[in-house]
């Protein structure tokens, strides 16, 4: 089975999101997660990228809907 390279697309998408306005919102995070889920499996590389993206978020950003989405992702994917 060929290794998924979706994690590279996830990384590229996150860079574009952060460079756009310096932040990431819940919708952008959801789109990145959708890239990981589209083949039906969130593999270790995709989890690593999700963890790195979440790790870049500041406490100031982690409010409201984004906080709920991050908590959901951490719980579901054991990050």
PDB file of N, CA, C and O in Angstrom:
ATOM      1  N   UNK A   1       0.838  -1.191   0.000  1.00  0.00           N
ATOM      2  CA  UNK A   1       0.000   0.000   0.000  1.00  0.00           C
ATOM      3  C   UNK A   1       0.881   1.251   0.000  1.00  0.00           C
ATOM      4  O   UNK A   1       1.858   1.336   0.743  1.00  0.00           O
ATOM      5  N   UNK A   2       0.526   2.196  -0.827  1.00  0.00           N
ATOM      6  CA  UNK A   2       1.287   3.435  -0.953  1.00  0.00           C
ATOM      7  C   UNK A   2       1.011   4.346   0.242  1.00  0.00           C
ATOM      8  O   UNK A   2      -0.131   4.505   0.672  1.00  0.00           O
ATOM      9  N   UNK A   3       2.065   4.928   0.760  1.00  0.00           N
ATOM     10  CA  UNK A   3       1.926   5.844   1.898  1.00  0.00           C
ATOM     11  C   UNK A   3       1.207   7.122   1.468  1.00  0.00           C
ATOM     12  O   UNK A   3       1.495   7.695   0.418  1.00  0.00           O
ATOM     13  N   UNK A   4       0.276   7.545   2.297  1.00  0.00           N
ATOM     14  CA  UNK A   4      -0.451   8.789   2.043  1.00  0.00           C
ATOM     15  C   UNK A   4       0.495   9.968   2.187  1.00  0.00           C
ATOM     16  O   UNK A   4       1.338  10.009   3.083  1.00  0.00           O
ATOM     17  N   UNK A   5       0.338  10.911   1.298  1.00  0.00           N
ATOM     18  CA  UNK A   5       1.138  12.138   1.375  1.00  0.00           C
ATOM     19  C   UNK A   5       0.254  13.329   1.722  1.00  0.00           C
ATOM     20  O   UNK A   5       0.637  14.483   1.529  1.00  0.00           O
ATOM     21  N   UNK A   6      -0.935  13.029   2.237  1.00  0.00           N
ATOM     22  CA  UNK A   6      -1.864  14.089   2.625  1.00  0.00           C
ATOM     23  C   UNK A   6      -1.256  15.020   3.665  1.00  0.00           C
ATOM     24  O   UNK A   6      -1.594  16.202   3.715  1.00  0.00           O
ATOM     25  N   UNK A   7      -0.355  14.491   4.498  1.00  0.00           N
ATOM     26  CA  UNK A   7       0.243  15.327   5.529  1.00  0.00           C
ATOM     27  C   UNK A   7       1.011  16.501   4.920  1.00  0.00           C
ATOM     28  O   UNK A   7       1.101  17.570   5.523  1.00  0.00           O
ATOM     29  N   UNK A   8       1.562  16.297   3.726  1.00  0.00           N
ATOM     30  CA  UNK A   8       2.261  17.400   3.052  1.00  0.00           C
ATOM     31  C   UNK A   8       1.267  18.477   2.623  1.00  0.00           C
ATOM     32  O   UNK A   8       1.533  19.671   2.760  1.00  0.00           O
ATOM     33  N   UNK A   9       0.121  18.043   2.103  1.00  0.00           N
ATOM     34  CA  UNK A   9      -0.920  19.003   1.726  1.00  0.00           C
ATOM     35  C   UNK A   9      -1.450  19.730   2.960  1.00  0.00           C
ATOM     36  O   UNK A   9      -1.725  20.929   2.907  1.00  0.00           O
ATOM     37  N   UNK A  10      -1.591  19.008   4.062  1.00  0.00           N
ATOM     38  CA  UNK A  10      -2.046  19.623   5.316  1.00  0.00           C
ATOM     39  C   UNK A  10      -1.067  20.709   5.752  1.00  0.00           C
ATOM     40  O   UNK A  10      -1.471  21.809   6.130  1.00  0.00           O
ATOM     41  N   UNK A  11       0.211  20.389   5.694  1.00  0.00           N
ATOM     42  CA  UNK A  11       1.245  21.345   6.092  1.00  0.00           C
ATOM     43  C   UNK A  11       1.202  22.584   5.203  1.00  0.00           C
ATOM     44  O   UNK A  11       1.238  23.712   5.696  1.00  0.00           O
ATOM     45  N   UNK A  12       1.125  22.369   3.901  1.00  0.00           N
ATOM     46  CA  UNK A  12       1.063  23.477   2.951  1.00  0.00           C
ATOM     47  C   UNK A  12      -0.163  24.349   3.221  1.00  0.00           C
ATOM     48  O   UNK A  12      -0.067  25.576   3.233  1.00  0.00           O
ATOM     49  N   UNK A  13      -1.311  23.714   3.437  1.00  0.00           N
ATOM     50  CA  UNK A  13      -2.546  24.465   3.703  1.00  0.00           C
ATOM     51  C   UNK A  13      -2.417  25.281   4.992  1.00  0.00           C
ATOM     52  O   UNK A  13      -2.858  26.429   5.046  1.00  0.00           O
ATOM     53  N   UNK A  14      -1.817  24.695   6.022  1.00  0.00           N
ATOM     54  CA  UNK A  14      -1.672  25.426   7.289  1.00  0.00           C
ATOM     55  C   UNK A  14      -0.750  26.632   7.139  1.00  0.00           C
ATOM     56  O   UNK A  14      -0.994  27.684   7.729  1.00  0.00           O
ATOM     57  N   UNK A  15       0.300  26.475   6.354  1.00  0.00           N
ATOM     58  CA  UNK A  15       1.222  27.601   6.120  1.00  0.00           C
ATOM     59  C   UNK A  15       0.471  28.741   5.447  1.00  0.00           C
ATOM     60  O   UNK A  15       0.636  29.907   5.806  1.00  0.00           O
ATOM     61  N   UNK A  16      -0.357  28.391   4.466  1.00  0.00           N
ATOM     62  CA  UNK A  16      -1.148  29.424   3.781  1.00  0.00           C
ATOM     63  C   UNK A  16      -2.108  30.105   4.750  1.00  0.00           C
ATOM     64  O   UNK A  16      -2.269  31.325   4.704  1.00  0.00           O
ATOM     65  N   UNK A  17      -2.740  29.339   5.616  1.00  0.00           N
ATOM     66  CA  UNK A  17      -3.680  29.914   6.583  1.00  0.00           C
ATOM     67  C   UNK A  17      -2.979  30.865   7.541  1.00  0.00           C
ATOM     68  O   UNK A  17      -3.444  31.981   7.770  1.00  0.00           O
ATOM     69  N   UNK A  18      -1.855  30.416   8.100  1.00  0.00           N
ATOM     70  CA  UNK A  18      -1.120  31.251   9.054  1.00  0.00           C
ATOM     71  C   UNK A  18      -0.540  32.493   8.372  1.00  0.00           C
ATOM     72  O   UNK A  18      -0.514  33.572   8.964  1.00  0.00           O
ATOM     73  N   UNK A  19      -0.077  32.341   7.129  1.00  0.00           N
ATOM     74  CA  UNK A  19       0.540  33.491   6.465  1.00  0.00           C
ATOM     75  C   UNK A  19      -0.503  34.506   5.993  1.00  0.00           C
ATOM     76  O   UNK A  19      -0.187  35.676   5.778  1.00  0.00           O
ATOM     77  N   UNK A  20      -1.737  34.052   5.833  1.00  0.00           N
ATOM     78  CA  UNK A  20      -2.817  34.934   5.395  1.00  0.00           C
ATOM     79  C   UNK A  20      -3.037  36.071   6.388  1.00  0.00           C
ATOM     80  O   UNK A  20      -2.987  37.243   6.016  1.00  0.00           O
ATOM     81  N   UNK A  21      -3.282  35.725   7.655  1.00  0.00           N
ATOM     82  CA  UNK A  21      -3.527  36.760   8.665  1.00  0.00           C
ATOM     83  C   UNK A  21      -2.810  36.485   9.983  1.00  0.00           C
ATOM     84  O   UNK A  21      -3.067  37.149  10.987  1.00  0.00           O
ATOM     85  N   UNK A  22      -1.913  35.508   9.975  1.00  0.00           N
ATOM     86  CA  UNK A  22      -1.135  35.198  11.168  1.00  0.00           C
ATOM     87  C   UNK A  22      -1.851  34.315  12.177  1.00  0.00           C
ATOM     88  O   UNK A  22      -1.299  33.979  13.224  1.00  0.00           O
ATOM     89  N   UNK A  23      -3.079  33.945  11.855  1.00  0.00           N
ATOM     90  CA  UNK A  23      -3.850  33.118  12.775  1.00  0.00           C
ATOM     91  C   UNK A  23      -4.515  31.965  12.024  1.00  0.00           C
ATOM     92  O   UNK A  23      -4.468  31.880  10.797  1.00  0.00           O
ATOM     93  N   UNK A  24      -5.124  31.100  12.793  1.00  0.00           N
ATOM     94  CA  UNK A  24      -5.871  29.977  12.250  1.00  0.00           C
ATOM     95  C   UNK A  24      -7.234  29.994  12.923  1.00  0.00           C
ATOM     96  O   UNK A  24      -7.321  30.140  14.142  1.00  0.00           O
ATOM     97  N   UNK A  25      -8.289  29.848  12.149  1.00  0.00           N
ATOM     98  CA  UNK A  25      -9.617  29.801  12.770  1.00  0.00           C
ATOM     99  C   UNK A  25     -10.181  28.384  12.691  1.00  0.00           C
ATOM    100  O   UNK A  25      -9.579  27.503  12.078  1.00  0.00           O
ATOM    101  N   UNK A  26     -11.332  28.174  13.311  1.00  0.00           N
ATOM    102  CA  UNK A  26     -11.921  26.836  13.391  1.00  0.00           C
ATOM    103  C   UNK A  26     -12.235  26.269  12.014  1.00  0.00           C
ATOM    104  O   UNK A  26     -12.045  25.075  11.784  1.00  0.00           O
ATOM    105  N   UNK A  27     -12.710  27.102  11.094  1.00  0.00           N
ATOM    106  CA  UNK A  27     -13.013  26.621   9.741  1.00  0.00           C
ATOM    107  C   UNK A  27     -11.755  26.165   9.010  1.00  0.00           C
ATOM    108  O   UNK A  27     -11.765  25.145   8.321  1.00  0.00           O
ATOM    109  N   UNK A  28     -10.680  26.921   9.162  1.00  0.00           N
ATOM    110  CA  UNK A  28      -9.415  26.540   8.526  1.00  0.00           C
ATOM    111  C   UNK A  28      -8.887  25.232   9.116  1.00  0.00           C
ATOM    112  O   UNK A  28      -8.396  24.372   8.384  1.00  0.00           O
ATOM    113  N   UNK A  29      -8.988  25.085  10.423  1.00  0.00           N
ATOM    114  CA  UNK A  29      -8.550  23.846  11.063  1.00  0.00           C
ATOM    115  C   UNK A  29      -9.404  22.674  10.585  1.00  0.00           C
ATOM    116  O   UNK A  29      -8.887  21.579  10.362  1.00  0.00           O
ATOM    117  N   UNK A  30     -10.688  22.897  10.429  1.00  0.00           N
ATOM    118  CA  UNK A  30     -11.588  21.853   9.935  1.00  0.00           C
ATOM    119  C   UNK A  30     -11.197  21.420   8.521  1.00  0.00           C
ATOM    120  O   UNK A  30     -11.229  20.230   8.206  1.00  0.00           O
ATOM    121  N   UNK A  31     -10.834  22.369   7.677  1.00  0.00           N
ATOM    122  CA  UNK A  31     -10.407  22.033   6.313  1.00  0.00           C
ATOM    123  C   UNK A  31      -9.126  21.205   6.325  1.00  0.00           C
ATOM    124  O   UNK A  31      -8.975  20.285   5.522  1.00  0.00           O
ATOM    125  N   UNK A  32      -8.212  21.524   7.222  1.00  0.00           N
ATOM    126  CA  UNK A  32      -6.976  20.746   7.349  1.00  0.00           C
ATOM    127  C   UNK A  32      -7.296  19.333   7.828  1.00  0.00           C
ATOM    128  O   UNK A  32      -6.729  18.362   7.327  1.00  0.00           O
ATOM    129  N   UNK A  33      -8.194  19.218   8.790  1.00  0.00           N
ATOM    130  CA  UNK A  33      -8.610  17.911   9.282  1.00  0.00           C
ATOM    131  C   UNK A  33      -9.301  17.109   8.178  1.00  0.00           C
ATOM    132  O   UNK A  33      -9.106  15.898   8.079  1.00  0.00           O
ATOM    133  N   UNK A  34     -10.097  17.770   7.359  1.00  0.00           N
ATOM    134  CA  UNK A  34     -10.765  17.091   6.238  1.00  0.00           C
ATOM    135  C   UNK A  34      -9.759  16.464   5.281  1.00  0.00           C
ATOM    136  O   UNK A  34     -10.002  15.380   4.751  1.00  0.00           O
ATOM    137  N   UNK A  35      -8.631  17.135   5.055  1.00  0.00           N
ATOM    138  CA  UNK A  35      -7.575  16.569   4.207  1.00  0.00           C
ATOM    139  C   UNK A  35      -7.088  15.258   4.820  1.00  0.00           C
ATOM    140  O   UNK A  35      -6.901  14.269   4.111  1.00  0.00           O
ATOM    141  N   UNK A  36      -6.885  15.252   6.130  1.00  0.00           N
ATOM    142  CA  UNK A  36      -6.405  14.047   6.818  1.00  0.00           C
ATOM    143  C   UNK A  36      -7.427  12.915   6.740  1.00  0.00           C
ATOM    144  O   UNK A  36      -7.054  11.750   6.598  1.00  0.00           O
ATOM    145  N   UNK A  37      -8.703  13.250   6.833  1.00  0.00           N
ATOM    146  CA  UNK A  37      -9.753  12.223   6.908  1.00  0.00           C
ATOM    147  C   UNK A  37     -10.237  11.711   5.559  1.00  0.00           C
ATOM    148  O   UNK A  37     -10.952  10.710   5.510  1.00  0.00           O
ATOM    149  N   UNK A  38      -9.873  12.363   4.473  1.00  0.00           N
ATOM    150  CA  UNK A  38     -10.500  12.029   3.196  1.00  0.00           C
ATOM    151  C   UNK A  38     -10.218  10.618   2.694  1.00  0.00           C
ATOM    152  O   UNK A  38     -11.000  10.083   1.908  1.00  0.00           O
ATOM    153  N   UNK A  39      -9.122  10.004   3.129  1.00  0.00           N
ATOM    154  CA  UNK A  39      -8.866   8.620   2.720  1.00  0.00           C
ATOM    155  C   UNK A  39      -9.392   7.615   3.750  1.00  0.00           C
ATOM    156  O   UNK A  39      -9.170   6.411   3.624  1.00  0.00           O
ATOM    157  N   UNK A  40     -10.086   8.121   4.761  1.00  0.00           N
ATOM    158  CA  UNK A  40     -10.703   7.249   5.747  1.00  0.00           C
ATOM    159  C   UNK A  40      -9.835   6.912   6.944  1.00  0.00           C
ATOM    160  O   UNK A  40     -10.303   6.284   7.893  1.00  0.00           O
ATOM    161  N   UNK A  41      -8.575   7.323   6.910  1.00  0.00           N
ATOM    162  CA  UNK A  41      -7.641   7.021   7.999  1.00  0.00           C
ATOM    163  C   UNK A  41      -6.817   8.265   8.312  1.00  0.00           C
ATOM    164  O   UNK A  41      -6.296   8.920   7.410  1.00  0.00           O
ATOM    165  N   UNK A  42      -6.706   8.581   9.596  1.00  0.00           N
ATOM    166  CA  UNK A  42      -5.794   9.645  10.015  1.00  0.00           C
ATOM    167  C   UNK A  42      -4.545   8.942  10.531  1.00  0.00           C
ATOM    168  O   UNK A  42      -4.523   8.413  11.642  1.00  0.00           O
ATOM    169  N   UNK A  43      -3.498   8.949   9.693  1.00  0.00           N
ATOM    170  CA  UNK A  43      -2.287   8.187  10.022  1.00  0.00           C
ATOM    171  C   UNK A  43      -1.354   8.980  10.943  1.00  0.00           C
ATOM    172  O   UNK A  43      -1.631  10.126  11.296  1.00  0.00           O
ATOM    173  N   UNK A  44      -0.247   8.342  11.320  1.00  0.00           N
ATOM    174  CA  UNK A  44       0.686   8.963  12.271  1.00  0.00           C
ATOM    175  C   UNK A  44       1.270  10.281  11.754  1.00  0.00           C
ATOM    176  O   UNK A  44       1.422  11.231  12.521  1.00  0.00           O
ATOM    177  N   UNK A  45       1.598  10.344  10.460  1.00  0.00           N
ATOM    178  CA  UNK A  45       2.128  11.598   9.908  1.00  0.00           C
ATOM    179  C   UNK A  45       1.092  12.709   9.989  1.00  0.00           C
ATOM    180  O   UNK A  45       1.422  13.847  10.323  1.00  0.00           O
ATOM    181  N   UNK A  46      -0.149  12.383   9.685  1.00  0.00           N
ATOM    182  CA  UNK A  46      -1.214  13.384   9.747  1.00  0.00           C
ATOM    183  C   UNK A  46      -1.461  13.827  11.186  1.00  0.00           C
ATOM    184  O   UNK A  46      -1.704  15.007  11.438  1.00  0.00           O
ATOM    185  N   UNK A  47      -1.401  12.895  12.123  1.00  0.00           N
ATOM    186  CA  UNK A  47      -1.546  13.246  13.545  1.00  0.00           C
ATOM    187  C   UNK A  47      -0.404  14.150  13.988  1.00  0.00           C
ATOM    188  O   UNK A  47      -0.616  15.103  14.737  1.00  0.00           O
ATOM    189  N   UNK A  48       0.796  13.853  13.529  1.00  0.00           N
ATOM    190  CA  UNK A  48       1.963  14.667  13.877  1.00  0.00           C
ATOM    191  C   UNK A  48       1.773  16.093  13.368  1.00  0.00           C
ATOM    192  O   UNK A  48       2.037  17.054  14.089  1.00  0.00           O
ATOM    193  N   UNK A  49       1.315  16.226  12.126  1.00  0.00           N
ATOM    194  CA  UNK A  49       1.091  17.550  11.546  1.00  0.00           C
ATOM    195  C   UNK A  49      -0.011  18.284  12.311  1.00  0.00           C
ATOM    196  O   UNK A  49       0.132  19.467  12.619  1.00  0.00           O
ATOM    197  N   UNK A  50      -1.105  17.592  12.617  1.00  0.00           N
ATOM    198  CA  UNK A  50      -2.180  18.216  13.404  1.00  0.00           C
ATOM    199  C   UNK A  50      -1.644  18.710  14.745  1.00  0.00           C
ATOM    200  O   UNK A  50      -1.949  19.824  15.171  1.00  0.00           O
ATOM    201  N   UNK A  51      -0.847  17.875  15.406  1.00  0.00           N
ATOM    202  CA  UNK A  51      -0.256  18.264  16.691  1.00  0.00           C
ATOM    203  C   UNK A  51       0.641  19.480  16.561  1.00  0.00           C
ATOM    204  O   UNK A  51       0.623  20.363  17.418  1.00  0.00           O
ATOM    205  N   UNK A  52       1.429  19.532  15.491  1.00  0.00           N
ATOM    206  CA  UNK A  52       2.312  20.682  15.266  1.00  0.00           C
ATOM    207  C   UNK A  52       1.514  21.957  15.010  1.00  0.00           C
ATOM    208  O   UNK A  52       1.853  23.031  15.508  1.00  0.00           O
ATOM    209  N   UNK A  53       0.453  21.819  14.230  1.00  0.00           N
ATOM    210  CA  UNK A  53      -0.390  22.980  13.936  1.00  0.00           C
ATOM    211  C   UNK A  53      -1.039  23.493  15.218  1.00  0.00           C
ATOM    212  O   UNK A  53      -1.022  24.692  15.497  1.00  0.00           O
ATOM    213  N   UNK A  54      -1.602  22.586  15.983  1.00  0.00           N
ATOM    214  CA  UNK A  54      -2.252  22.971  17.242  1.00  0.00           C
ATOM    215  C   UNK A  54      -1.233  23.595  18.190  1.00  0.00           C
ATOM    216  O   UNK A  54      -1.549  24.541  18.911  1.00  0.00           O
ATOM    217  N   UNK A  55      -0.015  23.067  18.190  1.00  0.00           N
ATOM    218  CA  UNK A  55       1.039  23.591  19.050  1.00  0.00           C
ATOM    219  C   UNK A  55       1.452  25.012  18.716  1.00  0.00           C
ATOM    220  O   UNK A  55       2.038  25.697  19.554  1.00  0.00           O
ATOM    221  N   UNK A  56       1.157  25.469  17.505  1.00  0.00           N
ATOM    222  CA  UNK A  56       1.505  26.837  17.095  1.00  0.00           C
ATOM    223  C   UNK A  56       0.462  27.860  17.516  1.00  0.00           C
ATOM    224  O   UNK A  56       0.694  29.065  17.421  1.00  0.00           O
ATOM    225  N   UNK A  57      -0.681  27.385  17.979  1.00  0.00           N
ATOM    226  CA  UNK A  57      -1.760  28.297  18.352  1.00  0.00           C
ATOM    227  C   UNK A  57      -1.480  28.932  19.708  1.00  0.00           C
ATOM    228  O   UNK A  57      -1.052  28.259  20.645  1.00  0.00           O
ATOM    229  N   UNK A  58      -1.722  30.214  19.797  1.00  0.00           N
ATOM    230  CA  UNK A  58      -1.496  30.931  21.054  1.00  0.00           C
ATOM    231  C   UNK A  58      -2.722  30.799  21.952  1.00  0.00           C
ATOM    232  O   UNK A  58      -3.814  30.479  21.482  1.00  0.00           O
ATOM    233  N   UNK A  59      -2.534  31.044  23.234  1.00  0.00           N
ATOM    234  CA  UNK A  59      -3.654  31.029  24.176  1.00  0.00           C
ATOM    235  C   UNK A  59      -4.715  32.048  23.760  1.00  0.00           C
ATOM    236  O   UNK A  59      -5.912  31.831  23.949  1.00  0.00           O
ATOM    237  N   UNK A  60      -4.259  33.153  23.197  1.00  0.00           N
ATOM    238  CA  UNK A  60      -5.188  34.197  22.750  1.00  0.00           C
ATOM    239  C   UNK A  60      -6.098  33.684  21.635  1.00  0.00           C
ATOM    240  O   UNK A  60      -7.283  34.014  21.589  1.00  0.00           O
ATOM    241  N   UNK A  61      -5.530  32.868  20.734  1.00  0.00           N
ATOM    242  CA  UNK A  61      -6.313  32.306  19.632  1.00  0.00           C
ATOM    243  C   UNK A  61      -7.267  31.208  20.095  1.00  0.00           C
ATOM    244  O   UNK A  61      -8.352  31.030  19.542  1.00  0.00           O
ATOM    245  N   UNK A  62      -6.837  30.482  21.119  1.00  0.00           N
ATOM    246  CA  UNK A  62      -7.593  29.300  21.553  1.00  0.00           C
ATOM    247  C   UNK A  62      -8.787  29.678  22.415  1.00  0.00           C
ATOM    248  O   UNK A  62      -8.804  29.470  23.629  1.00  0.00           O
ATOM    249  N   UNK A  63      -9.775  30.235  21.751  1.00  0.00           N
ATOM    250  CA  UNK A  63     -11.008  30.646  22.426  1.00  0.00           C
ATOM    251  C   UNK A  63     -12.192  30.207  21.597  1.00  0.00           C
ATOM    252  O   UNK A  63     -12.077  30.005  20.388  1.00  0.00           O
ATOM    253  N   UNK A  64     -13.318  30.061  22.242  1.00  0.00           N
ATOM    254  CA  UNK A  64     -14.575  29.801  21.548  1.00  0.00           C
ATOM    255  C   UNK A  64     -14.551  28.555  20.684  1.00  0.00           C
ATOM    256  O   UNK A  64     -14.160  27.476  21.128  1.00  0.00           O
ATOM    257  N   UNK A  65     -14.976  28.724  19.447  1.00  0.00           N
ATOM    258  CA  UNK A  65     -15.128  27.611  18.509  1.00  0.00           C
ATOM    259  C   UNK A  65     -13.799  26.911  18.241  1.00  0.00           C
ATOM    260  O   UNK A  65     -13.761  25.684  18.150  1.00  0.00           O
ATOM    261  N   UNK A  66     -12.710  27.670  18.114  1.00  0.00           N
ATOM    262  CA  UNK A  66     -11.403  27.053  17.856  1.00  0.00           C
ATOM    263  C   UNK A  66     -10.990  26.185  19.042  1.00  0.00           C
ATOM    264  O   UNK A  66     -10.473  25.086  18.842  1.00  0.00           O
ATOM    265  N   UNK A  67     -11.205  26.650  20.260  1.00  0.00           N
ATOM    266  CA  UNK A  67     -10.885  25.868  21.463  1.00  0.00           C
ATOM    267  C   UNK A  67     -11.667  24.548  21.456  1.00  0.00           C
ATOM    268  O   UNK A  67     -11.105  23.490  21.740  1.00  0.00           O
ATOM    269  N   UNK A  68     -12.963  24.614  21.133  1.00  0.00           N
ATOM    270  CA  UNK A  68     -13.790  23.403  21.096  1.00  0.00           C
ATOM    271  C   UNK A  68     -13.278  22.420  20.035  1.00  0.00           C
ATOM    272  O   UNK A  68     -13.217  21.214  20.275  1.00  0.00           O
ATOM    273  N   UNK A  69     -12.913  22.947  18.863  1.00  0.00           N
ATOM    274  CA  UNK A  69     -12.421  22.098  17.773  1.00  0.00           C
ATOM    275  C   UNK A  69     -11.095  21.452  18.158  1.00  0.00           C
ATOM    276  O   UNK A  69     -10.898  20.260  17.921  1.00  0.00           O
ATOM    277  N   UNK A  70     -10.193  22.217  18.744  1.00  0.00           N
ATOM    278  CA  UNK A  70      -8.894  21.689  19.164  1.00  0.00           C
ATOM    279  C   UNK A  70      -9.086  20.600  20.221  1.00  0.00           C
ATOM    280  O   UNK A  70      -8.458  19.545  20.139  1.00  0.00           O
ATOM    281  N   UNK A  71      -9.938  20.844  21.202  1.00  0.00           N
ATOM    282  CA  UNK A  71     -10.190  19.845  22.243  1.00  0.00           C
ATOM    283  C   UNK A  71     -10.773  18.568  21.646  1.00  0.00           C
ATOM    284  O   UNK A  71     -10.411  17.465  22.057  1.00  0.00           O
ATOM    285  N   UNK A  72     -11.671  18.717  20.680  1.00  0.00           N
ATOM    286  CA  UNK A  72     -12.279  17.571  20.008  1.00  0.00           C
ATOM    287  C   UNK A  72     -11.217  16.760  19.260  1.00  0.00           C
ATOM    288  O   UNK A  72     -11.193  15.533  19.347  1.00  0.00           O
ATOM    289  N   UNK A  73     -10.351  17.444  18.533  1.00  0.00           N
ATOM    290  CA  UNK A  73      -9.292  16.781  17.763  1.00  0.00           C
ATOM    291  C   UNK A  73      -8.311  16.078  18.703  1.00  0.00           C
ATOM    292  O   UNK A  73      -7.935  14.930  18.464  1.00  0.00           O
ATOM    293  N   UNK A  74      -7.900  16.759  19.760  1.00  0.00           N
ATOM    294  CA  UNK A  74      -6.965  16.153  20.722  1.00  0.00           C
ATOM    295  C   UNK A  74      -7.535  14.883  21.313  1.00  0.00           C
ATOM    296  O   UNK A  74      -6.832  13.882  21.449  1.00  0.00           O
ATOM    297  N   UNK A  75      -8.801  14.922  21.664  1.00  0.00           N
ATOM    298  CA  UNK A  75      -9.455  13.774  22.263  1.00  0.00           C
ATOM    299  C   UNK A  75      -9.618  12.634  21.263  1.00  0.00           C
ATOM    300  O   UNK A  75      -9.291  11.486  21.562  1.00  0.00           O
ATOM    301  N   UNK A  76     -10.122  12.956  20.077  1.00  0.00           N
ATOM    302  CA  UNK A  76     -10.412  11.928  19.085  1.00  0.00           C
ATOM    303  C   UNK A  76      -9.157  11.256  18.550  1.00  0.00           C
ATOM    304  O   UNK A  76      -9.170  10.057  18.270  1.00  0.00           O
ATOM    305  N   UNK A  77      -8.072  12.013  18.403  1.00  0.00           N
ATOM    306  CA  UNK A  77      -6.854  11.478  17.787  1.00  0.00           C
ATOM    307  C   UNK A  77      -5.702  11.309  18.774  1.00  0.00           C
ATOM    308  O   UNK A  77      -4.559  11.085  18.376  1.00  0.00           O
ATOM    309  N   UNK A  78      -6.015  11.418  20.056  1.00  0.00           N
ATOM    310  CA  UNK A  78      -5.029  11.174  21.113  1.00  0.00           C
ATOM    311  C   UNK A  78      -3.764  12.006  20.919  1.00  0.00           C
ATOM    312  O   UNK A  78      -2.650  11.482  20.918  1.00  0.00           O
ATOM    313  N   UNK A  79      -3.961  13.306  20.757  1.00  0.00           N
ATOM    314  CA  UNK A  79      -2.813  14.219  20.563  1.00  0.00           C
ATOM    315  C   UNK A  79      -2.411  14.859  21.867  1.00  0.00           C
ATOM    316  O   UNK A  79      -1.471  15.653  21.901  1.00  0.00           O
TER     317      UNK A  79
END
